[in-house]
Amino acid sequence: MSPVPSLRAWFREPRLTPAVLVAFALALFLRKPDSLLVPQLYAEDGSIFLTQNDLVGFRALLEPYMGYLHTIPRLIAWLASRLLDPMWWPAFYNATAFALWLAVVARSFSPRLPVPPSLRPWLALAFFLGPQTGEVLFSITNLQWVVAFLLIEQAFIAAPTTTTQRVADLALVALLGLTGPFIIALGPLFAWRWWRAYRDPAIPRSQLFAPGTQLALASACAAVQIWFVWRTGPHFTFPPFNPSHFFTVVGQRLLIYPVFGDDLARRLPHAFLALGGLLPALAILLWALRPHPRRLLRAQLVAAFLAMMVAGVYRSRPDTWHLENLVFADRYFYLPRVLLAWLLILEFDTAQRAVAWSARALLLACAVVHLKGYRLPAGPDYHWAQHVDPIRRGVPANIPTLPENWNLEYRGRPSPK
């Protein structure tokens, strides 16, 4: 039997089979293979999560960094220290981050997501196909920027119907709510979901328990993170706000760099970077809110986009960035770009053919322009195995890690009393 009819049948009703999962895993792996083939620590992987776990163990879960808790990376660091020799810790960190990346991609196929089945493969590809500097790929330090999308999905995923689903939903909200500050920005989406259920006469009051408990848990997590931000968060001093440069950088990072590539994104006139990046993005958001059977889903994605953009630019102040450096702080635009891609993918089957083909063409441009750099270059190999003996012995050492010129200042373990 020819594979072409089978492939066409699969695209009409896509399913996440083992073979499909392996295909996505391979495509994801090829973006940054050295992370798994030559695993090394990246940034705070070592200087924060490894060292603090080494010093205080499980209690490091309660240690804030940059003003908030990081539950998932700290759990990964704790598990590695309990299960493996230090030589294997970077491999465990990166492999676990890769597995969680793949889980986020695979969840696009969940039947609980209110999206047409035929669009699910494209929604999954939106997470890693196209613009990618590598900053958020396969490190526990920046894993929070990827798994936060699961919080967004929790705001519009179908209500749980089994005990397993209810427990899994609550566990997700708790873990993700205490990993990064995203629950502060995205918490209103949970309130919106509960309010819609409460106001809908077709929903029995007995079915308000699931959105109500998720809202309560999300609120508790947000309160915890707000407390840490308020009490321990770093207070940055920025120069006066520069609106012209702000809009130029945001337009460049949001749409110009994804569509035109890094070379043109650095050389195009500043006015084009601002207007050419922001006006089409605004048009996509406004078009998504038109009367339509999917208007609610699109409105939730628009709300998530606005929440992530406002929180991100408030925290990072893009008007202080250099236009030439597209790698710096690219993580702040990762989720907004994925959300824009989802809004465009939801137009693939719209009745207005011009809109459908425009959405396809725009995303195809994003994929093709960045195809040459699909496999990201490997960083320098610092030969982790040659530096692990001080960690085994618990004595101070200065250990080189990624990114280049970053050092893990290992402080050693306190002597047992």
C-alpha positions as CSV (number, residue, x, y, z in Angstrom):
1,M,0.0,0.0,0.0
2,S,1.3,3.4,-0.9
3,P,2.3,5.6,2.1
4,V,0.8,8.7,0.5
5,P,-2.9,7.8,1.1
6,S,-2.1,6.7,4.6
7,L,-0.3,10.0,5.3
8,R,-3.3,12.0,3.8
9,A,-5.6,10.0,6.1
10,W,-3.5,10.8,9.1
11,F,-3.5,14.5,8.4
12,R,-7.3,14.4,8.1
13,E,-7.5,12.9,11.6
14,P,-4.1,13.1,13.2
15,R,-3.3,10.9,16.2
16,L,-0.3,10.9,18.5
17,T,1.0,7.3,17.7
18,P,4.4,6.1,19.0
19,A,5.8,6.6,15.5
20,V,4.6,10.2,15.4
21,L,6.0,10.9,18.8
22,V,9.4,9.5,17.7
23,A,9.2,11.7,14.6
24,F,8.6,14.8,16.7
25,A,11.3,13.8,19.1
26,L,13.8,13.5,16.3
27,A,12.8,16.8,14.8
28,L,13.2,18.5,18.2
29,F,16.5,16.8,18.9
30,L,18.0,18.0,15.6
31,R,17.5,21.6,16.6
32,K,20.2,21.3,19.3
33,P,21.7,17.8,19.3
34,D,24.8,18.7,21.2
35,S,22.6,19.3,24.3
36,L,22.1,15.6,24.5
37,L,25.2,14.3,22.7
38,V,27.6,16.4,24.7
39,P,25.6,17.5,27.7
40,Q,26.9,20.4,29.7
41,L,25.5,22.7,32.4
42,Y,24.0,26.0,31.1
43,A,24.1,29.2,33.2
44,E,22.0,28.8,36.4
45,D,21.9,25.0,35.9
46,G,25.1,24.9,37.9
47,S,25.5,28.3,39.6
48,I,22.0,28.2,41.2
49,F,20.3,24.8,41.0
50,L,23.2,22.5,41.4
51,T,25.1,24.4,44.0
52,Q,22.1,25.3,46.2
53,N,20.8,21.7,46.0
54,D,24.3,20.5,47.0
55,L,24.3,22.9,50.0
56,V,20.8,22.4,51.4
57,G,19.2,19.6,49.5
58,F,15.4,19.4,49.3
59,R,15.1,22.7,51.2
60,A,16.3,24.5,48.1
61,L,12.7,24.2,46.8
62,L,11.9,27.1,49.1
63,E,14.8,29.2,47.9
64,P,13.7,32.0,45.5
65,Y,15.9,33.2,42.7
66,M,15.4,36.4,40.8
67,G,12.4,36.9,43.1
68,Y,10.4,33.7,42.6
69,L,10.4,30.0,43.1
70,H,11.7,27.5,40.5
71,T,10.1,24.2,41.6
72,I,10.6,22.1,38.5
73,P,14.3,22.8,37.9
74,R,15.0,22.3,41.6
75,L,13.2,19.0,41.6
76,I,15.3,17.9,38.6
77,A,18.5,18.9,40.4
78,W,17.5,17.1,43.6
79,L,16.6,13.9,41.7
80,A,19.9,14.0,39.9
81,S,21.8,14.3,43.1
82,R,20.0,11.3,44.6
83,L,20.1,9.0,41.6
84,L,23.4,9.7,39.8
85,D,27.1,10.4,40.1
86,P,27.9,14.1,39.4
87,M,29.4,13.2,36.0
88,W,25.9,12.3,34.8
89,W,24.1,15.4,36.2
90,P,24.3,17.5,33.0
91,A,23.0,14.6,31.0
92,F,20.1,14.1,33.4
93,Y,19.3,17.8,33.5
94,N,19.2,18.1,29.7
95,A,17.5,14.8,29.0
96,T,14.7,15.7,31.5
97,A,14.4,19.2,30.0
98,F,14.1,17.5,26.5
99,A,11.5,15.1,27.8
100,L,9.4,17.9,29.2
101,W,9.8,19.9,25.9
102,L,8.5,16.9,24.1
103,A,5.6,16.5,26.5
104,V,4.6,20.2,25.8
105,V,4.7,19.5,22.1
106,A,2.8,16.2,22.4
107,R,0.0,17.8,24.4
108,S,-1.1,19.7,21.3
109,F,-2.7,16.4,20.3
110,S,-4.8,16.2,23.5
111,P,-8.5,15.6,22.6
112,R,-9.3,17.9,25.5
113,L,-7.9,20.9,23.6
114,P,-10.8,22.6,21.7
115,V,-9.0,22.8,18.4
116,P,-9.7,21.0,15.1
117,P,-7.8,17.7,14.9
118,S,-6.4,18.6,11.5
119,L,-4.6,21.6,12.9
120,R,-2.9,19.8,15.8
121,P,0.3,18.8,14.0
122,W,0.9,22.4,13.0
123,L,0.2,23.6,16.5
124,A,2.8,21.2,17.8
125,L,5.3,22.3,15.2
126,A,4.8,26.0,16.3
127,F,6.8,25.3,19.5
128,F,10.1,24.6,17.8
129,L,9.9,25.2,14.0
130,G,11.0,28.7,12.9
131,P,12.9,31.3,14.8
132,Q,15.0,29.9,17.6
133,T,18.2,31.3,19.2
134,G,18.5,28.2,21.4
135,E,18.2,30.0,24.6
136,V,15.2,28.1,25.8
137,L,16.2,24.7,24.3
138,F,16.9,21.8,26.7
139,S,18.2,23.4,29.8
140,I,16.5,23.4,33.2
141,T,17.4,27.1,33.6
142,N,15.1,28.2,30.8
143,L,12.6,25.3,30.8
144,Q,10.1,27.5,32.6
145,W,9.5,29.5,29.4
146,V,8.3,26.4,27.6
147,V,6.3,24.6,30.2
148,A,4.4,27.8,31.0
149,F,2.4,27.2,27.9
150,L,0.7,24.3,29.7
151,L,-0.6,26.9,32.1
152,I,-2.1,28.8,29.2
153,E,-3.7,25.6,28.0
154,Q,-5.2,24.9,31.4
155,A,-7.3,28.0,31.0
156,F,-9.2,26.6,28.0
157,I,-8.7,22.9,28.0
158,A,-11.9,20.8,28.4
159,A,-13.1,20.2,31.9
160,P,-11.7,16.9,33.5
161,T,-14.1,13.9,33.4
162,T,-12.0,11.4,35.4
163,T,-10.3,11.4,38.7
164,T,-6.9,11.0,37.0
165,Q,-7.5,14.1,34.9
166,R,-8.6,16.1,37.9
167,V,-5.5,15.2,39.9
168,A,-3.2,15.7,36.9
169,D,-4.8,19.2,36.2
170,L,-4.2,20.3,39.8
171,A,-0.7,18.9,39.9
172,L,0.1,20.8,36.7
173,V,-1.2,24.0,38.1
174,A,0.7,23.6,41.4
175,L,4.0,22.6,39.7
176,L,3.8,25.3,37.0
177,G,2.4,27.9,39.3
178,L,5.5,27.6,41.6
179,T,7.9,27.5,38.6
180,G,8.5,31.0,37.4
181,P,6.3,34.1,37.8
182,F,4.0,33.2,34.9
183,I,1.0,32.4,37.2
184,I,0.9,36.1,38.3
185,A,0.3,37.2,34.7
186,L,-1.8,34.2,33.6
187,G,-3.9,33.9,36.8
188,P,-6.7,36.0,35.5
189,L,-7.3,33.4,32.7
190,F,-8.3,30.9,35.5
191,A,-10.7,33.5,37.0
192,W,-12.2,34.1,33.5
193,R,-12.7,30.3,33.0
194,W,-14.5,30.0,36.4
195,W,-16.6,33.1,35.7
196,R,-17.7,31.7,32.3
197,A,-18.7,28.4,33.9
198,Y,-20.5,30.1,36.8
199,R,-22.5,32.3,34.4
200,D,-23.4,29.5,32.0
201,P,-26.9,28.2,32.9
202,A,-26.2,25.0,30.9
203,I,-23.4,24.0,33.3
204,P,-24.6,22.3,36.5
205,R,-23.3,23.7,39.7
206,S,-21.7,20.4,40.4
207,Q,-19.3,21.0,37.5
208,L,-18.0,24.2,38.9
209,F,-15.8,22.3,41.4
210,A,-13.0,21.7,38.8
211,P,-12.5,25.3,37.6
212,G,-13.1,26.5,41.1
213,T,-10.4,24.3,42.7
214,Q,-8.0,25.2,39.8
215,L,-8.7,28.9,40.4
216,A,-8.1,28.6,44.1
217,L,-4.9,26.7,43.6
218,A,-3.7,29.2,40.9
219,S,-4.5,32.1,43.2
220,A,-2.6,30.5,46.1
221,C,0.5,29.9,43.8
222,A,0.2,33.5,42.5
223,A,0.1,34.8,46.1
224,V,3.2,32.8,47.0
225,Q,5.1,34.1,44.0
226,I,3.9,37.7,44.5
227,W,5.2,37.5,48.1
228,F,8.6,36.4,47.0
229,V,8.8,39.0,44.2
230,W,7.8,41.7,46.7
231,R,10.2,40.6,49.5
232,T,13.2,39.1,47.6
233,G,12.9,40.2,44.0
234,P,15.8,42.2,42.5
235,H,15.1,45.9,41.9
236,F,16.7,47.0,38.7
237,T,17.6,50.5,37.8
238,F,16.9,51.4,34.2
239,P,17.6,54.6,32.3
240,P,14.7,56.8,31.2
241,F,12.1,55.1,29.0
242,N,12.9,55.4,25.3
243,P,9.6,54.8,23.4
244,S,11.0,55.0,19.9
245,H,13.7,52.4,20.6
246,F,11.1,50.3,22.6
247,F,8.7,49.9,19.7
248,T,11.6,49.2,17.3
249,V,13.0,46.4,19.4
250,V,9.6,44.9,20.1
251,G,8.6,45.0,16.4
252,Q,12.0,43.5,15.5
253,R,11.8,40.6,17.9
254,L,8.1,39.9,17.6
255,L,7.6,39.6,13.8
256,I,10.5,41.0,11.7
257,Y,13.1,38.6,13.0
258,P,10.8,35.5,12.6
259,V,9.6,36.5,9.1
260,F,12.7,38.0,7.5
261,G,15.5,36.3,9.4
262,D,18.4,37.7,11.5
263,D,20.3,39.5,8.8
264,L,17.5,41.7,7.6
265,A,16.2,42.2,11.2
266,R,19.5,43.9,11.9
267,R,19.7,46.0,8.7
268,L,16.2,47.2,8.0
269,P,15.3,50.8,8.8
270,H,14.2,51.3,12.4
271,A,10.8,52.7,11.3
272,F,10.1,49.5,9.3
273,L,11.2,47.3,12.3
274,A,8.6,49.1,14.5
275,L,5.7,49.5,12.1
276,G,6.3,46.4,10.1
277,G,6.5,44.3,13.2
278,L,3.8,45.8,15.4
279,L,1.0,46.7,12.9
280,P,0.6,43.2,11.4
281,A,0.7,41.7,14.9
282,L,-2.0,44.1,16.0
283,A,-4.0,43.2,12.9
284,I,-3.7,39.5,13.8
285,L,-5.0,40.1,17.3
286,L,-7.9,42.3,16.3
287,W,-8.9,39.8,13.5
288,A,-8.9,37.0,16.0
289,L,-11.6,38.8,18.0
290,R,-14.2,38.9,15.2
291,P,-17.5,37.0,15.7
292,H,-16.7,33.4,15.0
293,P,-17.4,29.9,16.6
294,R,-13.8,29.9,17.8
295,R,-13.9,33.5,19.1
296,L,-13.7,32.4,22.8
297,L,-10.6,30.3,22.2
298,R,-8.9,33.0,20.2
299,A,-9.8,35.6,22.8
300,Q,-8.1,33.5,25.4
301,L,-5.0,33.2,23.3
302,V,-5.1,37.0,22.7
303,A,-5.4,37.6,26.4
304,A,-2.5,35.2,27.1
305,F,-0.4,37.0,24.5
306,L,-1.1,40.4,26.0
307,A,-0.4,39.2,29.5
308,M,2.9,37.7,28.5
309,M,3.9,40.7,26.5
310,V,3.1,43.2,29.2
311,A,4.8,41.2,31.9
312,G,7.8,40.5,29.7
313,V,8.5,44.1,28.6
314,Y,7.9,45.4,32.1
315,R,10.4,43.0,33.5
316,S,13.0,43.3,30.8
317,R,12.8,46.8,29.4
318,P,13.5,46.1,25.7
319,D,14.2,49.8,25.1
320,T,17.6,49.2,26.7
321,W,18.6,46.4,24.3
322,H,20.9,46.5,21.3
323,L,19.2,45.8,18.0
324,E,22.2,43.9,16.7
325,N,22.1,41.2,19.5
326,L,19.1,39.0,18.7
327,V,20.1,36.3,21.2
328,F,20.0,38.6,24.3
329,A,16.8,37.9,26.3
330,D,15.1,36.2,23.4
331,R,13.3,34.0,25.9
332,Y,10.9,37.0,26.7
333,F,9.5,36.7,23.1
334,Y,9.3,33.0,22.9
335,L,5.8,32.5,24.3
336,P,4.3,35.6,22.5
337,R,5.6,34.3,19.2
338,V,4.2,30.8,19.8
339,L,0.8,32.4,20.7
340,L,0.9,34.5,17.5
341,A,1.7,31.3,15.5
342,W,-1.3,29.5,17.1
343,L,-3.6,32.4,16.2
344,L,-2.4,32.1,12.6
345,I,-2.7,28.3,12.5
346,L,-6.3,28.6,13.7
347,E,-6.9,30.6,10.4
348,F,-5.8,27.7,8.2
349,D,-9.3,26.4,7.7
350,T,-11.2,29.7,7.8
351,A,-13.9,30.4,5.2
352,Q,-12.0,33.5,3.9
353,R,-9.5,31.8,1.6
354,A,-7.4,34.9,1.3
355,V,-7.0,35.0,5.1
356,A,-6.2,31.3,5.2
357,W,-3.5,31.5,2.5
358,S,-2.0,34.6,4.0
359,A,-1.7,32.8,7.4
360,R,-0.1,29.8,5.7
361,A,2.3,32.0,3.7
362,L,3.4,34.0,6.8
363,L,4.2,30.9,8.8
364,L,5.8,29.1,5.8
365,A,8.1,32.2,5.5
366,C,9.0,31.8,9.2
367,A,9.9,28.2,8.7
368,V,11.8,28.6,5.4
369,V,13.8,31.6,6.4
370,H,15.2,29.8,9.5
371,L,15.6,26.4,7.8
372,K,19.3,27.1,7.1
373,G,20.0,27.5,10.8
374,Y,17.6,24.8,12.0
375,R,20.5,22.9,13.6
376,L,21.9,25.4,16.1
377,P,25.7,25.6,16.4
378,A,27.2,23.7,19.3
379,G,28.9,25.6,22.1
380,P,32.4,25.0,23.3
381,D,33.0,21.6,25.0
382,Y,34.4,22.2,28.5
383,H,34.8,18.5,29.1
384,W,32.6,18.2,32.2
385,A,34.0,14.8,33.2
386,Q,37.4,16.4,33.9
387,H,35.9,18.9,36.4
388,V,33.5,16.7,38.5
389,D,36.0,15.4,41.1
390,P,35.7,18.5,43.3
391,I,31.9,18.1,43.4
392,R,32.3,14.5,44.4
393,R,34.6,15.5,47.2
394,G,32.6,18.6,48.1
395,V,35.5,21.0,47.8
396,P,35.4,24.5,46.2
397,A,36.3,24.8,42.5
398,N,35.8,27.1,39.6
399,I,34.3,25.1,36.7
400,P,33.7,26.4,33.2
401,T,30.1,25.9,31.8
402,L,27.9,27.2,29.1
403,P,27.2,29.8,27.9
404,E,30.8,30.8,26.9
405,N,32.7,32.6,29.7
406,W,30.2,31.5,32.3
407,N,31.8,29.8,35.4
408,L,30.3,27.6,38.1
409,E,31.8,28.9,41.3
410,Y,31.3,25.7,43.2
411,R,31.5,26.5,47.0
412,G,31.7,23.0,48.3
413,R,29.6,21.2,50.8
414,P,29.7,22.0,54.6
415,S,31.4,19.4,56.7
416,P,29.0,17.1,58.5
417,K,28.6,18.0,62.1
